[in-house]
């Protein structure tokens, strides 16, 4: 299917119920992710049929925008939970610290954002187009 080109870009908003969320901002999720990584990594260190050259990597300058390893480990965690008969996560939420500091010695970066992956589409309660004037108000506030 060929993608249509948009002549005027716009911002889409959504109302999402996170449901049973794998929240990467929590200590428990970090521990589960760490365990999943070590479980996923084990065959690469113990078996000659696996090669480090085949091991996924995060790439892309200091911000690691191509998160192949992270995606693989999270999917591995979901697959193992499914095999074990555990309740599946409805969504995944994570924070990504990216970009340059917003001022000298700042702990905040200009491209930091939160991403949400919805695994259970029934939790998307609605979508809407964000009115241009809302975007312009936000921009005007940041230029003061």
C-alpha positions, 0 to 999 in steps of 0.5 A, spaced: 500 500 500 502 506 497 503 512 503 499 518 502 503 525 502 501 530 507 501 537 504 500 540 511 502 537 517 498 536 523 499 534 530 494 528 533 492 527 540 489 520 543 486 518 549 489 512 552 488 508 558 494 505 559 491 499 563 496 494 565 502 498 564 510 496 563 512 502 566 519 503 565 520 509 570 519 504 575 524 500 579 520 493 578 520 494 571 527 496 571 529 490 575 524 485 570 528 488 564 535 487 567 533 480 568 530 479 561 536 482 558 541 477 562 536 471 560 536 474 552 544 475 552 546 468 556 545 464 549 550 469 546 555 467 551 554 460 552 553 457 545 558 457 539 551 457 534 550 464 537 555 470 535 556 477 538 556 480 531 548 477 531 547 481 537 542 487 536 545 494 538 542 500 540 546 505 535 545 513 533 550 518 536 550 519 543 542 519 544 542 512 541 536 513 537 536 506 533 534 502 539 534 495 536 537 492 543 532 495 547 526 493 543 529 486 542 529 485 550 522 488 551 519 484 546 523 478 549 520 479 556 513 480 553 514 473 549 517 470 555 511 472 560 506 469 554 509 463 554 509 462 562 502 464 562 503 471 565 498 476 564 500 480 558 502 488 559 497 492 555 502 498 554 509 500 555 511 507 557 518 509 557 522 516 558 527 518 553 532 523 555 535 526 548 538 532 546 542 538 549 541 541 556 536 546 555 541 551 559 548 550 562 548 545 567 541 543 566 538 536 568 533 537 562 534 536 555 531 539 549 528 533 546 526 529 552 520 525 551 515 520 554 513 514 549 507 510 550 507 503 546 499 501 546 499 493 545 492 492 547 488 497 541 482 497 545 485 501 550 485 507 545 479 511 547 479 516 542 484 520 537 483 527 535 487 533 531 490 538 536 488 545 534 493 549 531 492 555 536 493 550 542 500 549 538 501 556 537 499 558 545 505 553 547 510 556 542 508 563 544 509 561 552 516 558 551 518 565 547 517 569 553 
